[in-house]
Amino acid sequence: MTRDYKRRSGRRKKKSIQPPGWIWMLFGLGVGLSVAMWVYLYDRQAKPPPQQPTASTQQEPASAKAEQESSDQPTRFTFYDMLPKFEVIIPETESSAQADTQAVPITEPGQYVLQAGSFKNFADADRMQATLAMLGLESRLQKVSIDNDTWHRVRLGPYSDLDLLNNNRELLRQNQIEVIRIRVGD
């Protein structure tokens, strides 16, 4: 006996119906706006209303009212008090920077910095730093802005050991590299 399998009665799979994505978006937007509205209204109610002036405060002089109001409220900006404490006084005299052309060793103790050059172009400063590295000297670049111009200084040091300072000066002089000797930390 043959059987018709095309029209089969029995269990059928039910298709699950899911709402489209835009409905979920509207639902999320509604929840977010509701929470925002609640926070906004709750925040407005939490602040105490401004006090109305009474008869006793109306008779006070204006300067006394201003002092009382300023003492009641905390200061919002403290930099007005902080800035005078951080004032930097620039000395009238220049630092002791001298061209290091003499072969006389330095004997006066202190800290010294040797400046191997000051260049407008970074590539030139980098080239000088590479030249010093080939000689075995460690240097650093310092970027300085002077009158809307940017300069790149190549500096060695600071040296507090006078023997090391004098040896490095002699090595630079032998390789025809002119430096400026700057005494720091007087």
N, C-alpha and C positions, 0 to 999 in steps of 0.2 A: 504494500500500500504506500502510495506516495503521499508526501506531505507538503503543504505549501508553507515554505519558510519565509516568504516575503511578508506576509501579514501575520506577524507573530504577536500574539497577545501575551501579556505578562508584564514584567517589570520594564518600565521605561526610565531612562535617566532624565532627571529634572534639570533643566538649565538654570543655573544660579544667575540672578539678576543683580548687577552691581550698578550703583549710580555713576554717572559720568564724572570725570575729573573736575569740571567746572563747578559742580555742586559741592564737592569737598573744599574747593578753594573758597567759595562763598561762605561755607560753614566756618572755616578757619578765620576768614576775615571778620566775620560777625563776632566770633569769640574774642579775637584780639581787640577789636574796637570796644567791645563790652568791658573788657578788663581795663583798657586805657581810660574809658569814661569813668569807671568806678574809682580808679586811682586819682584821676583829676578831681573828681568831686570830693573824695575823702581828704585829699591834700588841702583843698580850699577850706574845708570845715575845720581842720585841725589847727589852723592859725587863729590866734585870738584877735578879735576886732581891735582896731586902734582906740586908745583911750580918748575920751572927750575931755577937754580942759574943764577943770572945776573953777569955782569962784576964787579959791585960794591961789591957784596957779596963774590966773589971769592978772593978778595984781603984782606978780614978781617982775622984776626988770628983765629985759630981753637978754642981757648978757648972762644973768643967772640961769635963765631957761636953757640957753645954748650950752653952758657948762654942764648942767644936769643931764641934758640929752646926750652929750658926748661921753660922759662918764658912765651912763647906763648901757650904751651900745659898745660891744667890743670893737677895737680898731681893726678895720679890714685890711689896711695896707701898712706893713711894718717897714718897708724899705726906706721910708722917709727918715726913720730913726737909725736904720742900719747903714745907709750910705756914708754919712760922715765918719763912721768908725772905720770904714775901709778905704779911707783917703790915702792915696799914694803920693808921696812927696818926691819929686824928681830933683836930684842934686843939681846945683848950679854948675859944677865943674864936669868936664867930660871925663870918660874913663881913660885910663892910661893905655891907649892903643898906639903902638909905634910900628913903623916898618922895620922888619927884622933883617937889616942888611949887614950888620956887623957880625963878625965871627966870634965875638967875645961871649964866653959862657955866662949864663945868668946865675948870680949868687944870692940875690935877694929872695928870701923864702916867701911863699905865697902860692896862690893858684893862678895858673896861666892857661889861656886858650890860644891856639894858633889858627888863624883864618887864612886858608889857602886861596881864597878868591870869593868874589861876589859877582854873580852873573844874572843878567836879565832872562836869559834863555835857560830853561831847565836842562836841556840836552847838554849844554856846556858845563853846567855844574855836575851833572851825572858823569860826564867824561873826566872831569878833574877828580871826582871821587873814585872812579875806576883806576886812574893813574896812581893815586895814593894807595889803593888796595894792592896794586902790582908791586909797590915798594914795601908792602907789609904793614902799612899804617891804617889804622881804623879811623874813619871820619864819619861825619854825619852832615846831613843837609838841613838847613834852617831856612824856612820860607818867611820873608819879611815884606810887609807892604809899607812903602814910604812915598808919600805924596802921589797916591793913585798909581804907583809903579810897584810891581812885584819883583823882588830880588831873591835869589837863591844863594845862600852863603854856604861855603864848604868849610867846616870847622873840625879841628882835631883837639881832643882834650875834653875836659879840663885836666891839667897836670898839676899835681902837688909835689911829685918827685922831680927834683931839679935835674938829676942825672938823666932820667928818661927824656925830659924836656930838651935838654941840651943835645942828646944823641939824635933825637928826631929832627931838631933844627939843623944839625950838621948833615943828616941824610937828605933833607929837603934842599939844602944849599948845594950839595954835590950834584943833585939832579936838576938844578936851575929852576926850582920852584920857589917863587917869592911868596913870603907869608907875612902876615901882620901879627905881632905879638900883643895880646890883650891880657892885662892883669885884672882878675876878677876877685871878688870877695875881700876887698880892703877893709 
